[in-house]
Amino acid sequence: MASISAHGLGGAKDLPIPSELAIAGAVAALVISFTVLAVAWREPRYDPATSGRPAPAWLDRLVSSRALAVTARVLGMAFFLYVAAAAVLGKDTLVNPFLGTFYVLLWVGIVPASLLLGPVFRAISPARTVSMLFAKVSGVPEGEGLHPYPARLGYWPAALGLFSFVWLELVYPGSTDLGPVRLWCAAYLGIMLIGSAVWGTTFLERADPFEVYSSLVAKLSIWGRRDGALVLRSPLANLDTLVPRPGLVAVVGVLFGSTAFDSFRESTPWLTLVQSLETSRVAPDTVALVAFSAGVALVLTVATMATGVSGDTPRRALPDLFAHSVVPIIVGYIVAHYLTYFVEYGQTTLIQLSDPFSRGDNYLGTGDLQVNYWLSAHPTFLAVTKVLAVTLGHVVGVVAAHDRAVKLLPPRHQLTGQLPLLFAMVGFTVGGLYLLFAA
């Protein structure tokens, strides 16, 4: 599927502004932001126990109501079954809406949905819905499993699940064939259902790649909870509530690294190299994907541990404690990388969904719609939006890291201790924007 396989940026033609100017401006924004923070932000400003203001009582009742929860689960399961029917009974062609739903509406759409609505995938997850139904039928208390979830596993299963998805999407040559994608989805559902039966819904919170991804992005929304009540928080205050657990660095490494690799794999130097090899692209692309993902995690680990710590904070805990600052960077790159793809191919997928079996049906009434290519027709607007998304993501990340530093690090290291992480973010900015332009 050409539209899916080459989703990314669409090449440098989308970016008709000087790359040197964009990179210099982004780096200047980071340095200026850090300088201002060093002068004006001397005390931590975010506390999960007190941040946010209560939402209106009627809104809290609505969001917390069982009726809304049941409606979301019914709609989520109905849509899942509809798309599953297309996957099982539909034709193995490039217009089968299962592929667009999987790669576009789910993988990319999870970001804007979670930014606007909070952890939306948790509310509609078919794996969680089936798990809850099994618990109800079997009489097991909802959310409980046979054993408590091992704390040492943390987010490591989610990191592995995310890596398997991006490998399927970006490396596997049959990523647009129905068979392999159906097999991946079946394995995913099987693992989620078995894991939730053994360890309860805590397993889904820590191991479901889509739920973990959605929940991470939702930390940049305005919606949060404190003592069970709905509260409205600034995105930075909400981001500060992210609980660090083992494997969090691996999760952000895969999310950030895979997005960078997606640009890199279409760059001229890499294409020249892999075409000169006598083997298929699978092996070199796999090595490169691992290198990008592990590289991001390694840079974050080294940059955060290169500082002095107090007796209350072990040095080995710093990478997970500062990993939340990479979440806005990930969101910025997702916007820059997938914007055109999501808007334009997302429309195509909505049109295809009306005809799940490729018979000329129009079940949803969207079959006669036309794709609007306004974004592609305005490359300057698109370029500025992408560069601003990357820059804003890094600036928000610097602010989040600074607030955490003044909270955790001893006074003599609160500024100097941040310099390695600042240098790492500058490197991420330069490298990311270079790939953005060079792909």
Helices and strands as residue ranges (DSSP letters): H 2-5, G 12-14, H 19-40, E 53-54, H 57-64, H 66-89, H 97-100, I 101-106, H 110-117, H 120-124, H 126-138, G 151-153, H 156-170, H 178-199, H 201-207, H 209-218, E 223-226, E 229-232, H 235-239, H 248-264, H 268-276, H 282-305, G 315-317, H 318-322, G 323-326, H 327-340, I 341-345, H 346-353, H 379-408, G 411-413, G 416-418, H 419-438
